[in-house]
Amino acid sequence: MEKLHINTQDKRGFINRNIYGHFAEHLGRCIYNGIFVGKDSSIPNINGMRTDVVDALRNIKIPVLRWPGGCFADEYHWRDGIGTDRKKMINTHWGGVVEDNSFGTHEFMELCRQLDCEPYINGNVGSGTVQEMSEWVEYLTFNGESPMTNLRAQNGQKEPWCVKYWGVGNENWGCGGNMRPEYYADLYRQFATYVRDYSGNKIYKIACGANSFDYNWTDKVMEIAGRYMHALTVHYYTVPSGEWSKKGSATEFTTREYYSTLKKALRMDELIENHLQIMHKHDPENKVDLIVDEWGTWYDVEPGTNPGFLYQQNTMRDAMVAALTFNIFNRHSSRVVMANIAQTVNVLQSVILTEGDKMLLTPTYHAFDLYKGHHDATEVYSHSNPGLTGEEDDKIQGFSASASVNAEGHLYITMVNPCDNKALPVEVSIEGMDAKKVTARALAGGITDHNTFDEPTKTKINNFDGITIKDGKLVLTMPPCSIVAASVS
C-alpha cells in the first residue's frame, strides 16, 4: 500500500494558475483551422474563433496564452497582420506554406477576450528591430495621442488593451538567431529598454532562457542582463528515443518506450533545480522568476501528414507525462510562475485535435481538467515513499502526488499511478484538517489508449467512487495508468 501524508498547515508556494498555461504558434493547423476559421466559415464561430475550441479551453480555465511563437515569432512582423491589406509571407520554419496574416494582433486579443485569459506576446528579436518591438507595445497599450494609437483606432480598436506578459525574443540560441548568450544578453538589455509601460499597463519582461540543460546560457544571461528582467525561460521537450531524427511513434510503442518517455519527462525536476541554483547565484533575493514556456512530448509526425506541421496523436502516456510534470511544477511553485505546453491545438502535445468541423479532447486535455483545482491555491506539504515501477534501466517512482488548499480552505489532491499493469492501493493521512467529505474524479486507461474522430471519447474523465474516509484517512485503489483528483472538505 502506498502511504501519502499531507499537512495542510505546512504551506509552501502559491500555485500560480499560469503554470497551467498554453502556447499557440503559427505552425501547421494550430491557429488556422484549429483555432481560427474566419468569420465566413460554416464551422460555428464568433469573430472567426471556433466556438467548440473556445468553449473547451474555457472549461479547463486556460489562464494564459503565448503567441505568435515559437520560432515563428522571430520572423513575424506585426504590421503585416493588422488592417485590411495584409502582407503574405512564407512560413519558412514550419512547412514552407503561405502565411496570409489573417490572424494578427487584433484577432489574438479577441481570442484572449473570448477565452478570458492573459495574453503573452513574444516579440521579434531575431529579425526585428528595437523600433518595431517598441511600436508594437505602444500600439497595444498606449492610451494617448500618437501615430500608433491613431493606427490602432483606424483598425477598429480605440481603447488600448492590457498586455502584461512580454517575451523579448524566442530560442535566440537557435532558430531565433543562433546567438551566443553574451550577445543575446546585450541585445535583451537594448530591446527591453524600449518595452515601456504605458497608460497604467505594467509590462512583465521575459528574457529568452536556455535550451534544456544548457546551464551556461542561464549563467551568462543572468550575469549580464538579470537585473533588467522579471523572468527567464527554459524549454524542455520529452523525446522518447532521445534522437531527433527518429523520435518514435505517438501511438505505437512498447512498454519499455512508455517508461523511458516518463523517465525523460521526470528530468524536468532536475532541470528546474539546476537552473534555479544558477539564477540564485546572480539573484540571491530571487527577484527573477522562472518560466517553462515550452514543454511537452515530441514524436514523429503522424504518417501521411506534412512533417513541418508537427501533428501527432496523444495517448494516456501523454496524460501521464502531463500529470507528472504538473506535480513537479506545483512543488516548485514558489519559483516557477508560468508554464506553457506546446501546443494548444493540432501541434505536438495538444489538448485538442480538429478535423474539419470535428473536434476531440485528448488525454492531455483531461489531465489539465483534473488539475485545474490547483489554480491559485497554496501548495501544502505532501510526502510519500514510493517504490519503483518500470523495466530494466527505465524505472521510475511508482506514485506521484501534490496537494493544495484553496481560499475556501478545501484540500485538493492529485495522484498519479504510472504503472502500466498494476492497481495501487493508497492511504492518505491528513494533518491539520478533519476530513468530513471527499469527492473524486479519475482518468484511466491502457498506455496506448487515445481518442480518434471515430471514437472521440475512448479516454475520458469519470467520477471516481472508489475513495472513502476511514478513521480520518482517505482510502482508495488507483487503477493502472491513472490520475485521481480528490477534493476534501
N, C-alpha and C positions, 0 to 999 in steps of 0.2 A: 504493500500500500504506500502511495506517495503522500507525504505529510507536508502541508503548507501552513506556515504560521504567519499571521498578519497582525500588526499592531497599528490600530487606527490613530493612536495618539502620537506615534512616531512619524511626523510629517517630513517629507523630503522635498522634492521640487514641484513647482507649478507646471502642470502638463498643458502647455500652450496648444490650443486646438490646431494651430498651424502645423504641428507635427504631422497632422493627417492631411497635408496639402497635396495639390496636384499640379501637373505640368502639361501644357498643350502647345505643341510646336507645329509650324507649317511643314509637316512631314507626312507623306503618304495620305491616308484618309483620316487623320486626326481632326484637323479643322474642317476641311471641305468634305462634305457628305457624312462626316462623323458628327460634328457639332453644328456646322453651318451649311444650310442647304439653299439659302436665299429666300427672299420673300415670295417669289413666284412659284416655289416648289409645291408639288402636290402632297409632299410629306408635311403633316401638320407642324406648323412653326409659328413663332412670334418674332417678328422682325428678323426673320431668317434663321433663327435658332431652333433646332429640333425640340419640340416640346417634350417628347419622351425622354430624351437625353437630359434636358434641363431638370425635369421632374425627378429623374433617378439620382442625379447629382445632389439635388436639394435634399433628397431623402437621407443621404449619408452626411448631410450638413457640411458640404465642401467648404472649407474655411478660407482658402487662398488658392489662386490660380496663377501660375507662372507662364509668361508668353513674351515674345514670339518664338523663343528658342532658349537653349539649344544652339547648335551650330548655325541654324538659320539666322539667329539674332545678329551675328557678326557679319552678315551680308544684307541685312534688312535696313532699308532707308525709309523712315516712317512717312515722309512726304509722298511717297509713291502710293500709300494706302489711305489717302484722305481725298475728299472732294468727289466730283463726278467723272473727271478724266484721269483714270488711274493707270499708271505705267506698268506694263507687264515685264516680267523678268524670268530668267531661268533659275530654277532651284538647283543649284549646282551640287549641293551636298546630298540631296535626297531624291534620287531617281531621274534627275535631269528634266523634270517636267516644267511646263509653263506655269508660273505663279501670276495670277491676274490681279492680285491685291484687292480683291473684292471684300476680303475680311481684313480690316485695318484697325486703326486706333478706335474709331467710333464704335465699330462692331464689337471689339473686345470689351470696351467699357459697358456696352449694352449687355453683353453676355454676363459680365460680373454683376450687373444690376439684377438681371433675372435670377442668377444663382445666389444673390445676396452674399457674395464672398469678396474678400480683399483682392484687388489686382496687384500682381507682382510683375513689373515690366523689366525686361532685360535689354539694356541699351547696347549699341554697337560701338565697340572699341576697335575690333579687328580691321574693319574697312571704313569706319565712320570718322567723324571729326568731333572735336570738342564743341564747336558751334552747333552741329546737328543735334547732339545729345542735349545740350543746354536749351535749345529752342523747343525740343520735344517736351521737356519738363515744363517749360513756360506755356506751351500750347495747351497742355493738360490741366495745369493747376493755377495759372495766374488769373486774378480777378480784376486787374486794372486795364488801363488803355495801353495797347501795344500792338505791333503788327501780328503777333502770334494770336492774341485774343481776338483780334478782328478776323483773322483767318478762321479761327475755331467757330466764331459766330456765323461767318459766311457759310460754313459747312454744317450749320444747323444746331450747334451747341453753344448757347450764350453763356450759361453758367459753367464755372470750372468744375472739374472732377476732383475727388480726393484720391490721391495715389501715395501710399505710404512706402511701399517696398520698391526699391530701385537697384537693379543689378548693373554694375559697371563692367561690362564685358562678360563673356562666357568661354570657358575652356580655352583661355588665351595661351595655354601651354601646348595646344593642339590646333583644332580647326579654327580657333579664334585668333590665329596669327603666328603659331609656333614660336612664342616668345620665351625668353629666359625670365625667371622670376624677378630678377633685379630690374629688368627693362619694364616688365608689366607693372611692378610696384610704382615706378616713377610715373608711368602713364596713368595709373589709377589716381595718384595724387593730383595730377593735372586735370583729368576728366572730372573727378569728384568735386573739385573746387567750384565747378560751374553747374553742378547739380544742386540747385538752390531751393530754399524754402520760400514759397510764395503764398500770400493771402491766407496765412494760418495753416497751410498744409506743411506738415513736418515729414521730410524725407528720411527714411531709414536706409542708409547707404550700405550696399552689399558688394564686397570685393570677390573677384574670382579666386577660388581656392584650388586645392590640389586634385590631381587625378589619383584616386585610391590611396596608395601607400607612398606617394611622393612627399616625404616629410621635409625635404629640402625646400620645396616650393612654399610650404606653410612657414617655415623658418625665415626665409628671406623676405617674403611679402609682409609678414608681421613685423619684422625688424624695421623695414623701410617705410611701410605705409599703415601699420596697425593703428596708430593714433588718429587716422583720418577716416576710419570705417566704423560702422556699427556691428557688422557681422562679416564673417569669412565663410566661404562654402567649401564643400568637398563632394566629389562624385564617386559613386561606387556601384558597379554593376556585378551581378552574380552570373557568371558564365560557367555552366556545369563542367565542360571539358577543360576549361582554362585556356583553350585555343580559339582565337577569334576566327580562324579560317574554317573551323568545324566545331561549332559551339554545342550542337546536339539538338534533338527534336523537342518541340514543346509538348508533345503528347505521347510519343513512343519512346519510352525509356525504361531501363531496368531498375530494380530496387536499389542496386548499388548506386546508379546515377541519381536516384532520388535522394539518397543520403549524402552523396558528395555535393549535391546542389545546396542542401540545407547547411552542410558544414561550411561551405564557402559563404553563404549568406550570413552565418553567425560571426564571421570575421568583422562584421560591422562594429561589434563591440570593441574589439582590439583597435580598429581604425579610429573610432571616436576617441578612445582613451589616449592614444598616442598623439593625435593632432591637438587635443586639448592640453596635453602636457607642454607641447611646443608653444602653443598660444599663450599659456600661463607664464612661460619664461619671459615673454616680451610684454605681457599684460597681466601683471600679478594681481591687479584688482578685478580681473575678469570682466572688463567692460565690453569686450568684443565677444559676441555670440557666435555659435557655430550653427550653420545651416547645411543640411544634406539635400541640396535641391535637385539632384538626380540620383535615383536609386531604383533597383528592381532587377528582375531576371532578363536575360538576353539570350535568345535561342536562334537557331537557324529559322529563316522565314518559312511560312507555310508553302508547300510545293505549288508551283504554278503562279505565284504572286511576284510582283516586282521586288527584286532584292533590295532596292533603295527605299521601299515603303515600310520595312521592318514590321510587317504584320505577322503576329504569332498568336496561337491559341493559348489557353490559360486553364490549368488544371488545379486539382486540390494541392498539388505540390506548390503551386504559386500562392495559394491561400496560406499554406504553412510558412513559406518564406515571408509573406506579409506579416502574419501574426507574430512570428519570432522576432522580426525586425521591429515591430511596434513595441514589443516588450523591452527591447534594447533602448529604443528612443525614450520610452517612459522612464526607464532607470536613469537616463542621462538628461532628464527634463530640466534640471537646473541650469544646463549649459546649451543644450540643443533646443532651439526655439522654433525651428521650422524644418520640414522635410517635404519633398515634392516627388511623388512616384512618377516614373516615366513609363507610359504616358496615359493620359485620361481615356482616350478612345482610339481603338484600332491600331495602336502602335505599342510594341514591346509589352510590358506587363499591365495591360489595360484593365480598367474596371468595367468597361462597356465595349461591346463589339456591335457593329451595324453592317447591314447588307441591304441596300435599297431602303425600303420603308420598314424593314425588320430591325429589331434591336434585342440584344440579350445582355444579361448581367453575368459577369464572370465570377468564379470562386473568390478572386481577389476583391471584387466589389463587396461580396458578403463579409469578408474579413474586415473591411472598412466599416461596414454596417455594425458589426458586433463590437467594434472598438470605439464607436462614437460616444459611448457612455463615459469615456475618459476625458472628453473635450473640456478644457478649462477647469479640470478637477485638480486636487492635490495628491500627488503620489504619496503613498504610505508604505511603511516597512513591510516587506514580504520576504520570506525565506523558505527554501526547500533544499533538499539534498538528494537530487535525483540520480539514479543510476544511468548507465549508458545504453543506447539503442543504436542499431545500425549494422553495418557489415565491414569486417576486416579493418582497413585503415580509415574508413569513413563512419566512425562512431560519433554520436553527439549525445548531449544530455537528453534523457527521455521525458522531460517535463519542463515547461516554462510557464511563468505566470507574472502578472503585475496587478497591482491593486491601487485604487484611488478613492478619495472621499470627495463628494461634490459639495456645493454651497449649502444644500439642504441636509447634509450630514449622512447621506446614503453612501454605502460602500459598493464599489463596482469592482468586480474581479474578472480578469480574462485569463483563461488557462488553455494550454496547448499540449496535446498528446501527439507528438510527431511519429510515433511508432506505426509502421505500416500495417501490422497484423495483430496487435495485441491491445485489448482493452486495458484501461488503467484505473484501478480503484484510488480514490483521492479522499483525504480527510483534511478539512480546513479548520484550524483553530483561530479564533478571532479574539484578540486582546483589546480592551478599551471600548468594546461595544457589545451590547446584549442583543444577539441576533433573534429577531422575532418572526421575520418573514423573508423568504427568498423566492425569486423567480429567475428563470434562466432560459437562454436560447442557445442553439448549437448549430454548427456546420460540420458535417462528417461525410466521409465517402472513401472510395478507393483512391489510391495515389494518382491514377491517371484519369479519374473521372473529370469530365468537363461538359460544359453546355454547348450545344450546337443550335443552329437555326431550325433544325428538325426536332430537336429535343432541348428546348431552351431552359428547362427547369430541372434538369437531372440533378444538379447540385443546388441546394437552396437552404436557407435558414429554417429551422423548425423549433417550435417550443420544446424545451427540454424539461421533462417532468421527473427525470431520474435523479433529482437532487433534493435532499431533505435536511432538516435540522434535528440533530440527535445529541442530547446532552450539551447543548450550546455550540456544537460543531456542525459544519456542513459536511455531508457525506454524499459522494457521487461516484459513479463509474463512467469514465470517459471512453467513448468508442475509439477504435484505432483511427489515426489520421483525422483528428478533430480539434475544434475550437469550441470551448464552452464559455459563455459570458453570463455572469450571475450578478444580480442586483439584490443587495441585502439591506434591510431596514429593521 
